[in-house]
Amino acid sequence: MKLSYLAVLFIVVVACCNACRTQKAEKQNVVSQIQVPTIIGEWQHIFNPNDTRANPDSNWYTNDHCFIKGPNGKWHAYGIIGETPIDCWEKENKLFHITADKFDQKTWEDHDYALTAKPGVEKVLWAPHVYEENGTYHMFYNIGNLQKHAPHYSSWGQLCRADSKNMFDWERHSLNPLFSDPGHARDSYIMKDNGIYYYYYTRIFNEVDQRSVVAMRTSPDLKHWSGPKLVHVQAKEGHSGSDAESPFVVKKDGLYYLFICRAISGYNQSHVYWSDTLEDFPTENFVCELPTHASEVIKISDNEWYISNTGWDKNGVFIARLKWNKLNLK
């Protein structure tokens, strides 16, 4: 039986409408699963560098950092440390190292610096992230750019790696830097999902377009990385990508949540975006705003979460409990 043109057209339209309804229902189902991270309780000051580095002429601060649990159950944290007056490119050249037997320990123990910048090779040491694999701890960090005027334009940040077995002694990777991108590429975050490693970091859109973005590279082995893919773009421009700082991705109940610090828009302003994929976090998928800077999200158990807070305007690192609430769709 041969169908008329109108009959075929009617069938196509019905099929398209059904597909649209299905897509809309699937979208609504995903949206109904979105959760909102909410800070609860008081902030706890776990590390004040001024307690162990007293200097009457300056004040010590911390910035981008990371947490990781060691093999003996001890918690470790590493991060940027500097002192006032603030000069990121001259003074942020060491990484602090603190430990605690319990994550909510009142005061963490301060240790010698984890790394100190190598003269003539590493200009700065910024924003470490540590990932453990088969008993080896891999620290990813940024070393800046040695060019004289690098602080004043969209210089190429160099992302590096160091390895350790004991979490105290770190050996730099022989092939550093792993890669380099425009806009002071920095603020590493690494996660593994379905056998693939995802490396997120802050940069600008390109050498000419200075919008702040989060870029992502993938790897099968933590050694060989793909080219960059831009997974989140903010409208604000600036040569250092500072409106999409400190990216951190959480996987929870089948969805992914990107945390970024919008330091240009507001120094203590973090935004959260959701996605059902690790490769795209559009700004329209906004979840909430948090009053924090350079935050890390720490999962202790399914029912126990924390978030951290630090920055130039604070004397060290703070933590607070974090609760995930269902999104109110009303």
N, C-alpha and C positions, 0 to 999 in steps of 0.2 A: 504494500500500500504506500503510495507516494503522498507525503504531507505537503500541505500548502506552505508558502513562505510565511504567512501569518501564524500558522500553527507552530512552525519551527521557532519563530520569533517568540511566541508565547512560552514555549517550553524553555527557551534560553533565559528569558526574563524570570520565570519561576525559579529556575535553578540558581540564578544569581541572587535572587531575594533570599532563598533558603540558605545559600552560602553566607550571605551577609548576616542573617539572623544567627547562624551557627557561630560565626566569628564574634559577633557582639556578645553572645551568651558566654563564649569562652573567655573573652576579655573581662566581662563582669565577674566571672568565676575567679579569675586571677586576682582582680582588684579586691574581691571580698576576702582574699587570703593575706593581704598586705598587713604588716604589723608595724607599730610605731615605737621606736626606742625612746624610753622616757627615763630621765634621771630621777632617782628617788633617794631620800636620805641626805645626810650632810657630806660635804667634801672632806676627805681625810688627807692630810699633808704627810706623805710618806717619805719625802726626800727634800731636805733643804740644804743645798750645797754650802750655804754660809755657815752651817754648823761645824763643818770640818775645814773650811777655807777662809776663815775670818780675815777680812782686809778692811781697815777703816777708810780706805780711799776709794773703794768700789763695792759693788753688790753683785753676787753671782746669780745667774739664772740658768734655766735649762730650756730646751725646745724639743724639736721632733725626736721621738724616742720609740722604743719597742719593748715588749715583754715576751719572755719565753720561759717555759718550765724545763728545768734540767732533769737529768736522769735519776737523781736522788730525791726528786720532789721539791727541790729548792727553786724558787723563782729568781730570775735574772732580769734586769732592765739595763738598756744601753741607750745613750742619746747625746744630743748636742749639749755642750756646756760652754758658757761664756761669762764675761763680766762687764759691768758698765764702766765707762760709757760704751754703748753698744757699737761694735764694728764687726759685722758678720765675717767679712773677708779677711780680717787680720787676726781676730781673736777666737773664732770658732774652729779650732784646729785640733781638738781632742774629743774623745768620746767617753762620757762617764760610764761607770759600771757599778750597779748596786744589786744587792741580793736580799732575799727574805725567806724564812722557812715556811711562812704562810702568806698568801697574797694580801690579806687584809692586816698584815703585821703593822703595828703602829708606826714604827720607824725602821726603814730599810738600812742595811749595813753598806757603808761606802767603801769602795775598793780603789786600787790604782786605776789609772785610765786604761781602757781596753785597747785603744789605738791612739797614736799621736802622729800627726801629718809628717810625711817625709819631705824634708826641705828640697826645693827644686823639682819636686814631682807632684806633690799633693798640696794644693793651695788651702783647702779647707777639709773638714770632715763633717759631713752633714747627714742627718736623717737616716740612721741605720735601721735595717730590718733583718732579723735573724730567723732562718728557717732550718729545721733539723731534718736530716735524712740519713737513715742507717747509722746513727751514732755520731755523725759529723754535723757540726753546726756551721751554717753558711751565713755570713754577714754581708748584706748588700748595702752600699753607701755611695755618696757622691763626693768627689774631690775637687769640684770647681773647675777653674780655668786659670792658667798662669799668665794670660795676657794682662798687661798693665791696666787697661781700662775695662776689663771684664765686668766689674760691678755695675757699669753704667750703660750696658747695652745687652742685647739678647745673645749672650755668649753661650757656647756649647758646653753643657754640663757633662761630666764624665762619670759614668756609673760603674762601680767596681765591686769586687768581692774579696772577702777574706774568710779563711776556714779555721776551725778549731775543734779539738776533741774534748777539751776540758772547760771551755767557755771563758778561760782567762788568757790563754796564749793564742794569738791570732796570726796566721800566716797569709799574706796577701797572695791572690791568685796570679800565676805567672803571666797570664794574658790580659791583665788589667790595662786599660779599661775594657769592660765587656762591650760597651757601646756608648755613643755620645749623641745627644739630641739638642736642638736649640732651646733657648729660654731657661738656661741654668738647670737643665733636666736633673731632677732630684726627687727625694721623698719616696723611696722604694717601698713597695709592698708586694709580697709573693704569696701565692696560694696555689694549691693543687686541687684539681677537680677532674674526675674521670680520666686520670692518668696523664693529664696535661698540666704543666706549670704555667701560671699566669703572672706576669710581672707588670704591675701598675706603677706609674710614676707621673710626676708633675712636669709640664713643659708649656711652650706656647704652640699655637697652631702651625706656624712656620716662621721662617726668618723675617718675613714681611708682615704677615698677619699676626699681631701680638695678643690675640685672645687667649685666655687661660684655658688649658685643657688637661685632661687626664689621658695619657697614652698607655697602651698595653702591648706587650710582646709575649709570645708563647714559646715554650721549649719542651722537648721530650726528656731532657736530662739535666737541666740547670746549667748547661754549658753552651749549647748552641741555641741562639735566640732568633726568632723571626724578626722581620721588619716591624716598625711601629704601626699600630692601628689606633686612631683617636676614638675613644669610647665615651667621652663626656666633654662638652664644650660650654664654657661660660662666656657671656658677652663682654665682660670687662677686659680691657687691654692693659698690658704692662709687660715690660721686657723679661720678667722673671716668672710669669705664669702664676702669680700669687693669689689669684682668685679661685684656684683649684688645687690648693696645697694639701699635703698629707693624706693622699687617698688611702682608704682602708675598705676592704670588701668583706662583708659577712654573708655566709650562706645560711639561711634559716628556713626550715619547712618548705623547701623547694623553690624559694625565691632568693634573689641576691640583693644586697643593700650596699650602696656606695656612700661612704662618709667622706666629705671633703671639708677643708677649712677655707672659707672665703675671706682671706686676710685683707684684701683690698677693700672689699665692701664693709667689713667689720672684723677687727682683729680677733675678737672672741665670738666668732659666728661660724658654726659648722652646719652644713646642710646634708640631708640624707635623701638619696634617690633609690628607687626600686627598679628591678628588672627581672625578667625570666630568662635572661641570658647574660653571660659574663662579658659580652662584647658590645653592649650598647646600654648606656644609662642616660636617656634623654632628659632634659631639664623639665619637661612636662610631667615626668614621673616623680615629682617632688613629694616627699613624705613629711618632713618636719625640719625645724631649725632648733639647734642646741647652742647654749651660750658657752662654748668651749673653743680652745685653740689646740691644734695639732693632736687631736685625740686619737687614742687607740681603743679598740673594743676587745675586752678580754672575756672569754667564756671559761668559767670554772667548771660548770656542769650545765645540764639542760635548764636548770632552774636558778642558776647563779651566774650573773653577768656583771661586769664592771666597765666603766669608761674612765679614761684618764684626761687630765687637763694640765697644761703648762704654758710657757711663753715668756717673752721679755718682761712682761708686767707682773710676773709671779716669781716668788722665791722657791723654785723647784717644781716638783711633780705632785699632783693631787689625784686621788681616785674617788669614785662614788659608785654606788650600786646602780645598775641599769635594768629596767624592766621592759619587756616587750608587750605592748597592748594592741588589741585588734583595732584596725582603722575604723573610725566612726563614719559611716557612709551617709548619714543623714544630712 
